[in-house]
Amino acid sequence: MKDAIYFDHAATTPVNLLVSQIMTEVLTQNFGNPSSIHQFGRRAHKLLTDARSTVAESFQVKNSEIIFTSGGTEGDNAAIIGVALRNQAKGKHLITTAIEHPAVLLTMKYLEKQFGFEVNYLPVDKKGNLSVEVFKQALREDTILVSVMFVNNETGNLLPIQEIGEILRDHQAVFHTDAVQAVGLLQINPRELGVDLLSASAHKFNGPKGVGFLYKKAGLSFMPFFYGGKQEGRFRAGTENLAGIVGLQKMIEILNQDEKKQCLKTYQAFCNLLLKRLDEAKVKYYLNGDFNNKLPNILNLHLENVASNLALIKLDLKGFAISIGSACASGDVNDSHVLTAMYGKEHPALKESLRISFGEGNTKKQVERLADELIVLSRTNKEE
Ligand SMILES: Cc1ncc(COP(=O)(O)O)c(C=O)c1O
């Protein structure tokens, strides 16, 4: 593990040291239940309130609009099921995209199967982009919910959130975005974007696993996902994961200090460096995604004639952690649903693509070493 090089930050990230320190402090010293009346409880409640304020301020929303959750999957499920079940009298039509994370796609399938909702899974083009025109054509009077991700977790592509938010301003449909791959890298103001619900997860931006939040616009009607205690404005019953929440808060504070998002510049430089090396070695590759419409932390490459499942193992043996598509798909034999949506079922990219995702701690030297390994891989595969 010591010498292993981690390039799978879109799957999860290491916890920042300052975050782990503050979490240990909460776990051992401020362990009270925020609902308890005594001083332990009051102290815990204050930490919870402060964390909520930090998150709310960072997204320029009200404290009451932040619901702490167990992460992205819960946020997506809660938002989609909560809105669909609450608003079904107004219509049973939902819109999403074919390239969402399974936390959204399978939730939509559940609503279709169990409750008779009708769902449009919008297609994307060969670069993985969603056309606003395609969205407009799918929108109907009886659409009650639109769920479109902010950034795709396999390609890094940005989706047209602002444009969709604009179109939906005069429409009954609630707008949810899965911003799990965007929070931590982009400054987001849900109100300006016309977003009603936004889900985020701390472990994607150097916070702990098992904690996240759902932004829910004030006044938005929504069926709670969990029933029990009165926590989180009665929208999310259950004793709060205070250490996780304080860890999430700390990481947001750290990220807010980097206003110019230097990390994005660094990741762009990593992309350029890696591709330059591949070009110099005349490796045949194609980018899965759109260079002009993506975040630079994710680089999804189709390496011609390089079997991705074998490449993943060979790279792992050499100490490089990368992935084929999303983390959930990597233990899976199925082809990436994102690449399938982009190219169709028969395209070689489905079996020859690797996702490299940069994060805190990666260096130029590590990127150069990875590029060299990719060059070796592409040559060996040709010879085999
Ligand atoms: C876009 C997207 N949405 C949702 C999730 C699920 O988040 P979590 O792991 O916090 O449940 C992920 C994680 O891979 C993701 O990338």
The ligand as an SDF file (V2000), in Angstrom:
LIG
                    3D

 16 16  0  0  0  0  0  0  0  0999 V2000
  -22.6370   10.6860   -9.2480 C   0  0  0  0  0  0  0  0  0  0  0  0
  -22.7570    9.8480   -8.0180 C   0  0  0  0  0  0  0  0  0  0  0  0
  -23.9360    9.8020   -7.3690 N   0  0  0  0  0  0  0  0  0  0  0  0
  -24.1060    9.0820   -6.2620 C   0  0  0  0  0  0  0  0  0  0  0  0
  -23.0780    8.3540   -5.7270 C   0  0  0  0  0  0  0  0  0  0  0  0
  -23.2990    7.5700   -4.4690 C   0  0  0  0  0  0  0  0  0  0  0  0
  -22.7600    8.2540   -3.3740 O   0  0  0  0  0  0  0  0  0  0  0  0
  -22.4610    7.4980   -1.9840 P   0  0  0  0  0  0  0  0  0  0  0  0
  -21.2960    6.6170   -2.2270 O   0  0  0  0  0  0  0  0  0  0  0  0
  -22.1540    8.6110   -1.0360 O   0  0  0  0  0  0  0  0  0  0  0  0
  -23.6960    6.7810   -1.6140 O   0  0  0  0  0  0  0  0  0  0  0  0
  -21.8280    8.3510   -6.3650 C   0  0  0  0  0  0  0  0  0  0  0  0
  -20.7220    7.5200   -5.8600 C   0  0  0  0  0  0  0  0  0  0  0  0
  -20.0290    6.8610   -6.6130 O   0  0  0  0  0  0  0  0  0  0  0  0
  -21.6640    9.1390   -7.5360 C   0  0  0  0  0  0  0  0  0  0  0  0
  -20.4940    9.1850   -8.1800 O   0  0  0  0  0  0  0  0  0  0  0  0
  1  2  1  0
  2  3  1  0
  2 15  2  0
  3  4  2  0
  4  5  1  0
  5  6  1  0
  5 12  2  0
  6  7  1  0
  7  8  1  0
  8  9  2  0
  8 10  1  0
  8 11  1  0
 12 13  1  0
 12 15  1  0
 13 14  2  0
 15 16  1  0
M  END
$$$$
